[in-house]
């Protein structure tokens, strides 16, 4: 009778460990980051037509992919580990008055944009305020 009790106890312990590991994998898979799509022309699979609206709706760690176009807006990036990715650096243009892109948090990645402004201030493009990386 003692052997049966031992076998049942071992079965319960190993079953519990297996369930715990499966639950941990599910939680890990649920923490994937979102990709948000921006196109100034809109479209059925597009989330936003304005980059700043996409940033405002994003969470830390998200990726914002911006299709080619000219985006006349000032941008403030205030989400950490955000990736702001343009389609290509010749035809994805951020054009604004004054400071074009202000980054106010750490760990932001900006790539594949042509950044200009309407004031012809050659020394302002991306302005990092109290931020690293």
C-alpha positions in Angstrom: 0.0 0.0 0.0 2.9 2.4 0.7 4.2 1.9 -2.9 0.9 3.0 -4.4 0.8 6.1 -2.2 4.4 6.9 -3.3 3.5 6.4 -7.0 0.4 8.6 -6.6 2.4 11.4 -4.9 5.1 11.3 -7.5 2.5 11.5 -10.3 0.9 14.5 -8.6 4.3 16.3 -8.2 5.4 15.7 -11.8 2.0 16.7 -13.1 2.1 19.9 -11.2 5.6 20.7 -12.5 4.5 20.1 -16.0 1.5 22.4 -15.7 3.6 25.2 -14.1 6.1 25.1 -17.0 3.3 25.2 -19.6 1.7 28.2 -17.8 5.1 30.0 -17.8 5.4 29.5 -21.5 1.9 30.9 -22.2 2.6 34.0 -20.1 5.9 34.6 -22.0 4.2 34.3 -25.4 1.5 36.8 -24.3 4.1 39.6 -23.7 5.0 40.1 -27.4 5.2 43.7 -28.6 2.8 45.2 -31.0 3.5 46.5 -34.5 1.6 49.7 -35.3 1.3 50.8 -39.0 1.2 54.4 -40.1 0.4 55.6 -43.7 -0.5 59.3 -44.5 -2.8 57.9 -47.2 -4.7 55.6 -44.8 -6.0 52.2 -45.9 -7.8 49.2 -44.5 -4.8 47.7 -42.7 -3.4 51.0 -41.5 -3.7 51.9 -37.8 -3.0 55.6 -38.0 -2.4 58.4 -40.6 -0.3 60.5 -38.1 2.9 59.3 -36.4 2.2 61.1 -33.2 -1.2 59.5 -32.8 0.6 56.1 -33.2 3.1 57.0 -30.5 0.4 58.1 -28.2 -1.5 54.8 -28.6 1.7 52.7 -28.3 3.2 51.0 -25.3 6.8 50.6 -24.2 8.5 48.2 -26.5 6.2 48.5 -29.5 7.3 49.0 -33.1 5.8 51.8 -35.2 6.3 51.1 -38.9 5.8 54.2 -41.1 5.1 53.9 -44.8 6.6 56.3 -47.4 5.0 59.8 -47.4 5.5 63.3 -46.0 4.4 63.7 -42.4 4.0 67.3 -41.4 4.1 67.1 -37.7 6.2 67.6 -34.6 6.9 64.4 -32.8 7.6 63.6 -29.2 8.7 60.1 -28.3 7.8 59.3 -24.7 7.8 55.5 -24.7 10.9 53.5 -23.8 12.2 50.8 -26.0 10.0 52.1 -28.9 11.2 51.4 -32.4 10.2 54.1 -35.0 10.9 52.5 -38.4 10.4 54.3 -41.7 9.9 52.4 -45.0 13.1 54.0 -46.5 15.2 57.1 -45.8 14.5 58.9 -49.0 10.8 58.8 -49.2 9.6 58.6 -45.5 9.9 62.2 -44.5 9.1 63.9 -41.2 8.8 67.6 -41.9 7.8 70.0 -39.1 8.1 73.5 -37.7 11.0 73.8 -35.3 12.2 70.7 -33.5 11.1 67.8 -35.6 11.7 64.8 -33.3 12.1 65.1 -29.6 13.0 62.0 -27.6 12.3 62.4 -23.9 12.9 58.8 -22.7 15.8 56.3 -22.8 16.2 53.4 -25.3 14.5 54.6 -28.5 15.4 53.4 -32.0 14.7 55.7 -35.0 15.6 54.5 -38.4 15.0 55.1 -42.2 13.6 58.7 -42.1 14.5 61.9 -43.8 14.0 64.5 -41.1 13.5 68.2 -42.1 11.8 71.2 -40.8 10.0 74.2 -42.3 12.2 76.7 -40.6 15.4 75.8 -42.4 17.2 75.2 -39.1 20.0 73.0 -40.2 21.1 72.1 -36.6 17.8 70.7 -35.5 16.6 67.2 -36.4 16.4 64.9 -33.5 16.5 66.5 -30.1 17.2 64.2 -27.2 16.1 65.6 -23.8 17.4 63.8 -20.7 17.6 60.5 -22.6 20.3 57.9 -23.3 20.6 55.2 -26.0 
